[in-house]
């Protein structure tokens, strides 16, 4: 299992509703520092043409994912909008041993699971400036059908309410660079 006190690096969890910009924030944080890595999640969802297996996600079948659950190979996993997502435990532990700060871009449910293994994980929740802005961002992404975007928007309120209970840090993504800078400062201070 591993207690975070035995590790050289630290875990940073970044969460937020779909469309809030957390992936962009995570990529900019990683690009700005050599000592910060982004964990690559495993998923059962189909790979888009633009995505690269092992870089964007590890794409596996439902059977392969279930086998990994049985083996206890995930720090956390969840079903989100009909697809399974999980954080491979071994990859995260390897990065921590190399004195890396490891960012996990996961949902609130997964964050709560990881916090059990790494109680001193830094938890940052990205908020939209408003519900209207979040709806506009989701609609302009064009990555999914309108009904899926509506589902995601509908779940955002519940996710935000839960985040206020469990996260130490809330960052509003109204200005991207400011949000990136705030997250970097939180990581630096942790």
C-alpha positions in Angstrom: 0.0 0.0 0.0 2.5 2.6 1.1 2.2 5.6 3.4 3.1 8.9 1.8 5.6 9.5 4.6 7.7 6.7 3.1 7.8 8.4 -0.3 10.2 11.0 -1.6 7.8 12.9 -3.8 4.3 14.2 -3.1 0.8 13.6 -4.5 -1.2 16.6 -5.8 -4.8 15.9 -6.7 -6.5 18.3 -9.2 -10.2 17.9 -9.8 -13.1 19.8 -11.2 -16.2 19.4 -13.3 -15.9 18.6 -17.0 -15.1 21.6 -19.1 -13.5 23.6 -16.3 -10.0 23.5 -17.9 -8.3 21.2 -15.4 -6.5 19.2 -18.2 -5.1 22.5 -19.7 -4.0 23.6 -16.2 -2.3 20.3 -15.4 -0.5 20.3 -18.8 0.8 23.9 -18.2 1.9 23.0 -14.6 3.9 20.0 -15.9 5.4 22.0 -18.7 6.6 24.7 -16.3 8.5 22.4 -13.9 10.9 19.4 -14.4 10.0 18.0 -11.0 6.3 17.6 -11.6 4.8 14.7 -13.5 1.2 14.0 -14.6 -0.1 10.5 -13.8 -1.6 8.8 -16.9 -5.0 7.2 -16.1 -6.3 4.0 -17.5 -9.7 3.9 -19.1 -12.2 1.7 -20.9 -13.6 4.6 -23.1 -12.8 4.6 -26.8 -9.6 6.4 -27.9 -10.2 9.5 -30.1 -8.1 9.9 -33.2 -6.0 12.7 -31.6 -5.2 10.7 -28.4 -2.1 8.6 -27.9 -2.2 5.4 -25.9 0.1 5.7 -22.9 0.3 9.4 -23.2 -3.2 10.7 -22.9 -4.7 7.5 -21.2 -3.9 3.8 -21.1 -6.8 2.5 -23.2 -7.9 -1.0 -22.2 -10.9 -3.3 -22.5 -13.5 -3.7 -19.8 -12.1 -7.2 -19.1 -8.5 -5.9 -18.7 -9.7 -3.1 -16.4 -11.7 -5.6 -14.3 -8.6 -7.9 -14.1 -6.6 -5.0 -12.7 -9.3 -4.2 -10.1 -9.1 -7.8 -9.0 -5.3 -7.6 -8.7 -5.6 -4.4 -6.6 -3.6 -2.5 -9.2 -5.3 0.9 -8.9 -5.0 3.7 -6.3 -8.5 4.6 -7.2 -11.0 3.8 -9.9 -14.6 4.8 -10.8 -17.2 4.5 -13.4 -17.8 7.9 -15.0 -20.5 8.4 -17.6 -20.5 4.7 -18.6 -16.7 4.2 -18.8 -14.2 3.1 -16.2 -11.2 5.2 -15.2 -8.4 4.3 -12.8 -5.0 5.5 -11.5 -2.3 2.7 -11.9 -0.7 2.3 -8.4 2.7 1.1 -9.7 3.3 4.1 -12.1 2.5 6.6 -9.4 4.8 4.9 -6.9 7.7 4.8 -9.4 7.3 8.6 -10.0 7.2 9.3 -6.3 10.4 7.3 -5.7 12.2 9.5 -8.3 11.5 12.6 -6.1 8.7 13.7 -8.3 5.6 15.6 -7.5 2.8 13.6 -9.1 -0.4 15.2 -10.3 -3.5 13.0 -10.4 -6.2 14.6 -12.5 -9.2 12.7 -11.0 -12.7 13.2 -9.9 -13.9 13.8 -6.3 -14.8 10.1 -5.8 -11.3 9.0 -6.8 -9.7 11.8 -4.7 -11.3 10.5 -1.6 -10.0 7.0 -2.4 -6.4 8.3 -2.9 -6.5 10.3 0.3 -6.8 7.0 2.2 -3.5 5.9 0.9 -1.9 9.3 0.8 -3.4 11.4 3.7 -1.1 14.3 3.1 -2.0 14.6 -0.6 -2.6 18.2 -1.7 -6.1 18.5 -3.0 -7.0 21.3 -5.4 -10.4 21.8 -6.9 -10.8 23.9 -10.1 -14.0 26.0 -10.2 -15.6 27.7 -13.2 -16.2 31.4 -12.9 -20.0 30.7 -13.2 -22.4 27.9 -14.2 -23.1 29.9 -17.5 -19.4 29.9 -18.4 -19.1 26.2 -17.7 -22.1 25.4 -19.9 -20.5 27.5 -22.7 -17.2 25.7 -22.4 -18.8 22.3 -22.5 -20.9 23.3 -25.6 -17.8 24.6 -27.4 -15.6 21.5 -26.7 -17.6 19.5 -29.3 -16.1 16.3 -28.1 -19.3 14.6 -27.2 -23.0 14.4 -28.0 -25.3 17.1 -26.5 -26.9 14.7 -24.1 -23.5 13.7 -22.6 -22.6 17.4 -22.2 -25.9 18.0 -20.4 -25.2 15.0 -18.2 -21.8 16.4 -17.3 -23.2 19.8 -16.6 -25.9 18.3 -14.4 -23.3 16.5 -12.4 -21.1 19.6 -11.9 -23.2 21.0 -9.1 -23.0 17.8 -7.1 -19.3 17.5 -7.6 -18.7 21.2 -6.6 -20.8 20.7 -3.4 -18.7 17.6 -2.5 -15.5 19.5 -3.2 -16.3 22.2 -0.7 -16.3 19.4 2.0 -13.1 17.6 1.0 -10.7 19.9 -0.7 -8.3 22.3 1.0 -7.8 24.5 -2.0 -10.3 26.0 -4.5 -9.0 27.8 -7.6 -11.4 29.6 -9.9 -10.4 29.3 -13.6 -11.5 32.6 -15.0 -8.0 33.6 -16.2 -6.0 30.5 -17.2 -2.5 31.8 -16.4 -3.7 33.1 -13.0 -5.2 29.7 -12.2 -2.0 27.9 -13.3 0.0 30.3 -11.1 -2.3 29.8 -8.1 -2.0 26.0 -8.4 1.8 26.2 -8.7 1.9 28.4 -5.6 -0.2 25.8 -3.7 2.1 23.0 -4.8 5.2 25.0 -3.8 3.8 25.8 -0.4 2.8 22.2 0.4 
